[in-house]
């Protein structure tokens, strides 16, 4: 066989496999979105139900502000970026969810602190001393502005962003968290991660705002990077404020899914800045390192938590397999391959995606199970709750569909230039 024919056949095989995955991902995205459209909308009080059983039955009508914001963001993003989702029902539901947040999310306006949990009709139940409800409120408002043009939403987004930055970088007292003398001055990777994501969200297609927030983005990236510890051999979830390892379980705590999510946030940051050295560092330390240490060699799937010294983690769920780390891994490795062409990254994407579709996907009722035992069997049949809503799964599928489309578009011209020969047999994932 000539070298040219072999190259052509390899190219055809790669295109066929990518095309099969693109179709598989797109079909799954349609099924997942349909689940939330059918079961989660509160037509009477506004907002969304997220405590949904396997078949979509509402088992609790409490509303979690961060999940309300995530679903508004997700609907708007789908409406804005996918022609087939440019449907009035998505936009109207997103606007209804946004208005619910405007009316009820903030506990004591004009103070910006948001509730964590609301009753069905919007009365506050619980407040967390963190920034995450406010972060997803900001994302929701910015996306609503992008699809509606209503300046109210953007004003809300910018005001809340200013407050979040103030809490993180200047005065955290507004969060209500007491400064106890025995508590270590620590920083969770989640905080600069979330801020970096907000910088990217607010700066999209806005050169002026992107320029204003560039310093904040640089600060966030540096804070995330300092979580690479032990001579580059571990990504730790918590470090001291000056970037040193902490003692005890807190310091040894690892979350492979978080590291992978931070990885694609940083990868996108490096790409936007044209920083090839940083891109390579991120792939090595935030993609490959947590994947190889976090993948269960016996049963497959990513451990939820790990201890950097190999000791038994104290969290009861440490060996479970959760939906969101696998969603983030799919995004991270497909993004890494899209930017580098490294086939090793594509192989890991296929490995994670096959496990994820086989284990988490519910072929009977739609959407994905969220919580598996270590051996990959379903532990909880619920499809949503206080922490799982309409976000990680559809975001993963939407981003992967876009990246696969782009990869196929790039491959098509090269394939057309090759000498035509009988195509090699297709390599296609197993049927759903």
C-alpha positions in Angstrom: 0.0 0.0 0.0 1.4 3.4 -0.9 2.0 6.0 1.7 -0.4 8.4 0.1 -3.2 5.8 0.1 -2.5 5.0 3.8 -2.6 8.7 4.8 -5.9 9.0 2.9 -7.4 6.0 4.6 -6.3 7.2 8.0 -7.9 10.6 7.3 -11.1 9.0 6.2 -11.2 6.8 9.3 -10.6 9.8 11.6 -13.3 11.8 9.9 -15.8 8.9 10.1 -15.1 8.4 13.8 -15.4 12.2 14.5 -18.6 12.4 12.4 -20.1 9.4 14.3 -19.4 11.1 17.6 -20.7 14.4 16.4 -24.0 12.8 15.5 -24.1 10.8 18.7 -23.5 13.9 20.8 -26.0 16.0 18.9 -28.7 13.4 19.4 -28.0 13.2 23.1 -28.1 17.0 23.5 -31.6 17.0 21.9 -32.7 14.3 24.4 -31.2 16.1 27.4 -32.8 19.5 26.5 -36.1 17.8 25.9 -36.0 16.3 29.4 -35.7 19.7 31.0 -38.2 21.4 28.7 -40.7 18.7 29.6 -40.3 18.4 33.3 -38.6 21.4 34.9 -40.6 24.5 34.1 -42.8 26.0 36.9 -45.6 27.6 34.9 -47.3 29.0 38.0 -44.5 30.6 40.1 -41.8 31.0 37.5 -38.3 29.6 37.6 -37.4 25.9 37.4 -37.8 22.7 39.3 -34.5 20.9 39.6 -35.3 18.2 42.1 -36.4 15.7 39.5 -36.6 11.9 39.8 -35.6 9.5 37.1 -38.7 10.0 35.0 -38.8 13.7 35.7 -41.3 13.7 38.6 -40.7 16.6 40.9 -39.8 15.3 44.4 -39.1 18.7 46.0 -40.2 22.1 44.9 -37.3 24.1 46.6 -35.4 26.2 44.1 -31.6 26.6 44.2 -30.5 30.0 43.0 -27.2 28.8 41.4 -29.2 26.1 39.4 -31.8 28.7 38.4 -29.0 30.9 37.0 -27.3 27.9 35.3 -30.5 26.9 33.5 -31.2 30.5 32.3 -27.6 30.7 31.0 -27.9 27.3 29.3 -31.1 28.0 27.6 -29.9 31.4 26.3 -26.6 29.9 25.1 -28.4 27.2 23.2 -30.8 29.7 21.8 -27.9 32.0 20.7 -25.5 29.4 19.2 -27.7 26.6 17.7 -30.2 27.2 15.0 -32.3 24.2 16.0 -32.7 25.6 19.5 -33.8 29.1 18.4 -37.3 28.4 19.6 -39.7 30.6 21.5 -40.2 28.1 24.3 -36.5 28.2 25.2 -36.3 32.0 25.1 -39.6 32.5 27.0 -38.5 30.0 29.7 -35.1 31.7 30.0 -36.8 35.1 30.4 -39.2 33.8 33.0 -36.3 32.3 34.9 -34.4 35.5 34.7 -37.4 37.5 36.0 -37.8 35.0 38.9 -34.1 35.7 39.8 -34.5 39.4 39.6 -37.5 39.3 41.9 -36.3 36.9 44.5 -32.6 35.9 44.3 -31.2 38.8 46.5 -32.1 38.3 50.1 -32.3 41.9 51.2 -32.0 44.3 48.2 -30.2 46.6 47.6 -27.6 44.3 49.2 -26.3 41.9 46.6 -26.0 38.7 48.6 -28.2 36.0 47.0 -29.9 33.1 48.7 -28.7 29.6 48.1 -32.2 28.1 48.4 -35.7 29.6 47.8 -39.2 28.3 48.4 -41.2 27.6 45.3 -42.7 31.1 45.5 -39.3 32.8 46.1 -38.9 33.2 49.8 -35.3 32.7 51.1 -34.6 29.5 53.0 -30.8 29.3 53.2 -27.8 31.5 52.4 -24.3 30.2 51.7 -21.2 32.2 52.7 -19.8 31.8 49.2 -19.9 33.6 45.8 -21.4 30.9 43.7 -25.1 31.8 43.7 -24.0 35.3 42.7 -21.7 34.1 40.0 -24.4 32.1 38.2 -26.8 35.0 38.6 -24.2 37.1 36.8 -23.8 34.6 34.0 -27.6 34.3 33.6 -28.1 38.1 33.4 -25.3 38.6 30.9 -26.6 35.8 28.6 -30.2 37.2 28.8 -28.9 40.6 27.7 -27.1 39.0 24.8 -30.3 37.3 23.5 -32.8 40.0 24.4 -30.9 43.3 24.2 -32.6 44.3 27.4 -30.1 46.6 29.2 -31.6 45.8 32.6 -30.0 42.4 32.5 -26.6 43.7 31.6 -26.7 46.3 34.3 -27.6 43.6 36.8 -24.7 41.5 35.6 -22.1 44.3 35.8 -23.3 45.4 39.3 -23.1 41.9 40.6 -19.7 41.3 39.0 -18.3 44.4 40.8 -19.7 43.1 44.1 -18.2 39.6 43.6 -14.8 41.1 42.8 -15.0 43.2 45.9 -15.8 40.3 48.1 -12.9 38.2 46.7 -10.2 40.8 46.4 -11.0 43.5 48.9 -13.5 42.8 51.7 -15.1 39.3 52.2 -17.0 40.4 55.3 -20.2 40.9 53.2 -20.3 37.1 52.7 -21.0 36.7 56.4 -18.1 34.3 57.0 -16.4 34.9 60.4 -12.7 35.1 60.5 -11.8 32.5 63.2 -8.3 32.5 64.7 -7.6 28.8 64.2 -8.8 28.7 60.5 -5.9 28.6 58.0 -5.8 31.4 55.5 -6.6 29.2 52.5 -7.8 29.6 48.9 -10.0 27.1 47.1 -9.3 26.7 43.4 -13.0 27.1 42.8 -12.9 30.9 43.5 -10.4 32.0 40.9 -11.8 29.4 38.5 -15.2 30.9 38.7 -13.9 34.4 38.3 -11.9 33.5 35.3 -15.1 32.0 33.8 -17.0 35.2 34.5 -14.2 37.3 32.9 -14.5 35.2 29.7 -18.3 35.4 29.8 -18.6 39.1 30.2 -15.8 39.9 27.8 -17.1 37.8 24.9 -17.3 40.0 21.7 -16.7 43.1 23.8 -13.2 44.4 23.3 -13.6 47.3 25.6 -14.8 45.2 28.5 -12.3 42.5 27.8 -9.6 45.1 28.0 -10.8 46.4 31.3 -11.0 42.9 32.8 -7.7 41.7 31.4 -5.9 42.3 34.7 -8.5 40.4 36.6 -8.2 37.5 34.2 -4.4 37.5 34.6 -4.8 37.5 38.4 -7.3 34.6 38.2 -5.0 32.5 36.0 -2.0 33.0 38.3 -4.1 32.1 41.3 -5.2 28.9 39.6 -1.7 28.0 38.5 -0.4 28.2 42.0 -2.5 25.1 42.8 0.1 23.0 41.0 2.3 21.8 43.8 4.9 19.3 44.8 7.3 20.1 42.0 4.5 19.9 39.4 3.4 16.5 40.4 0.0 17.3 42.0 -2.9 19.8 41.6 -4.2 20.5 45.1 -7.7 21.9 45.6 -6.7 24.2 48.5 -3.5 26.2 49.0 -2.5 29.0 51.3 -3.1 32.6 50.2 0.5 32.9 49.2 0.4 29.8 47.2 2.0 27.2 49.5 0.8 23.7 50.4 -1.4 23.5 53.5 -1.0 20.8 56.2 -3.5 18.0 56.9 -6.4 16.6 54.9 -7.3 20.1 53.7 -3.9 20.5 52.0 -3.8 17.0 50.5 -7.3 17.2 49.1 -7.6 16.6 45.3 -10.6 16.9 43.0 -9.7 15.5 39.6 -12.9 16.9 38.0 -12.2 20.4 39.2 -8.6 20.3 38.0 -9.9 19.2 34.5 -12.5 22.0 34.5 -9.9 24.5 35.5 -7.8 23.0 32.8 -10.1 24.0 29.9 -10.8 27.4 31.5 -7.0 28.0 31.5 -6.6 26.4 28.0 -9.1 28.9 26.6 -7.3 31.7 28.4 -4.0 30.6 26.9 -5.5 30.3 23.4 -7.0 33.8 23.6 -3.6 35.2 24.5 -1.7 33.1 22.0 0.5 31.7 24.7 1.8 28.4 23.4 4.0 27.7 26.4 1.1 28.2 28.9 -1.1 26.0 26.7 1.4 23.1 26.9 1.8 23.6 30.6 -2.0 23.5 31.1 -2.4 20.3 29.1 0.4 18.6 31.0 -0.6 19.7 34.5 -4.3 20.3 34.4 -5.4 17.6 31.9 -3.0 14.7 31.7 -1.8 14.8 35.3 -5.3 14.7 37.0 -6.6 12.2 34.4 -3.8 9.7 34.9 -3.9 10.0 38.7 -7.7 10.2 38.9 -8.8 7.4 36.5 -9.8 4.3 38.3 -7.6 1.5 36.8 -9.9 -1.3 38.1 -13.4 -0.1 37.2 -12.9 2.9 34.9 -14.2 6.4 35.5 -12.8 9.3 37.5 -12.6 9.2 41.3 -14.5 12.1 42.9 -11.8 12.9 45.5 -8.3 11.8 46.2 -5.6 12.3 48.8 -2.3 13.5 47.4 -0.3 11.1 49.7 -2.5 8.2 48.7 -4.1 8.0 52.1 -7.8 7.2 52.5 -9.9 10.4 51.8 -12.3 11.3 54.6 -15.2 12.1 52.3 -17.6 9.2 52.2 -18.3 9.7 48.4 -14.6 9.8 47.5 -14.7 6.7 45.3 -18.0 7.5 43.6 -18.2 8.4 39.9 -20.1 11.7 39.4 -21.6 13.1 36.2 -19.9 16.5 36.2 -16.1 15.5 36.3 -16.7 13.2 33.3 -18.5 16.0 31.4 -15.6 18.4 32.1 -13.1 15.8 31.0 -14.8 15.4 27.7 -14.7 19.1 27.1 -11.0 19.4 28.2 -9.6 16.6 26.1 -11.5 17.5 23.0 -10.5 21.1 23.4 -6.9 20.0 23.9 -7.0 17.9 20.7 -8.7 20.6 18.7 -5.8 23.0 19.6 -2.8 20.7 19.3 -3.8 17.8 17.1 -2.2 15.4 19.6 -3.8 12.0 19.0 -3.2 11.0 22.6 -5.6 13.6 23.8 -8.3 12.4 21.3 -7.8 8.9 22.5 -8.5 10.0 26.1 -11.6 11.9 24.9 -12.9 8.7 23.3 -12.1 6.7 26.5 -13.9 9.1 28.7 -16.9 9.6 26.3 -17.4 5.9 25.9 -17.4 5.4 29.7 -19.7 8.4 30.2 -22.3 7.5 27.6 -22.3 3.8 28.7 -22.6 4.5 32.4 -24.4 7.8 33.0 -26.8 8.0 30.1 -30.4 6.9 30.8 -31.8 5.4 27.5 -35.3 5.0 28.9 -36.2 8.4 30.4 -33.5 10.7 29.1 -30.9 12.9 30.8 -28.0 11.3 32.8 -27.8 9.7 36.2 -25.5 11.8 38.4 -24.1 9.5 41.0 -22.6 6.0 40.4 -20.9 3.7 42.8 -17.2 2.9 42.2 -18.1 0.0 40.0 -20.1 2.2 37.7 -23.6 1.0 38.9 -26.2 3.7 39.5 -26.3 4.8 43.2 -29.0 7.5 43.0 -31.7 7.4 40.3 -32.5 11.1 40.6 -31.8 13.3 37.5 -31.6 16.6 39.5 -31.2 17.9 43.0 -29.5 20.7 45.0 -26.3 20.3 42.9 -27.3 18.7 39.6 -29.4 20.8 37.2 -29.6 21.8 33.6 -25.9 22.7 33.2 -22.9 20.3 33.1 -24.4 17.7 30.8 -25.9 20.1 28.2 -22.9 22.4 28.4 -20.6 19.5 27.7 -22.7 18.2 24.8 -23.1 21.6 23.3 -19.4 22.4 23.5 -18.4 19.0 22.2 -20.8 19.3 19.3 -19.4 22.7 18.3 -15.8 21.4 18.6 -16.5 18.3 16.6 -18.2 20.3 13.9 -15.2 22.6 13.7 -12.8 19.7 13.5 -14.7 18.1 10.7 -14.8 21.4 8.8 -11.0 21.6 9.1 -10.5 18.1 8.0 -12.8 18.3 5.0 -10.6 20.5 2.7 -7.6 18.4 3.4 -9.5 15.2 2.5 -10.8 16.8 -0.7 -7.3 17.4 -1.9 -6.3 13.7 -1.5 -6.5 11.3 -4.4 -9.9 9.5 -4.2 -9.7 5.7 -3.4 -12.2 3.2 -2.0 -12.8 4.4 1.6 -11.7 2.3 4.5 -14.4 0.7 6.6 -15.9 3.1 9.2 -15.1 3.1 12.8 -18.2 3.9 14.7 -19.1 3.9 18.4 -21.5 1.3 19.7 -25.1 1.9 19.0 -27.1 3.6 21.8 
